[in-house]
Amino acid sequence: MTGDERELLQAVLEALTLPYSVDGYQRRLVNRAGWVCTTLKGALEEGDVAWHADYLRRKMRDEEAAAKGGER
């Protein structure tokens, strides 16, 4: 397994591991599952595994920032 492949798998694991206690748990998990599908499909079709791992992590960072902004 390459380092890029490992990074993609790690990003998928991070996306699908969400504490039950977070606000909007189900909605966020469904959204993240959709991002994971898009990410994996893109990686398989386009082959740029590192870019797709970064894409998924960007989506999660944006989601976290929005969630923190909503707490104010």
Order of alpha helices (4+ residues) and beta strands (2+ residues): alpha-alpha-alpha
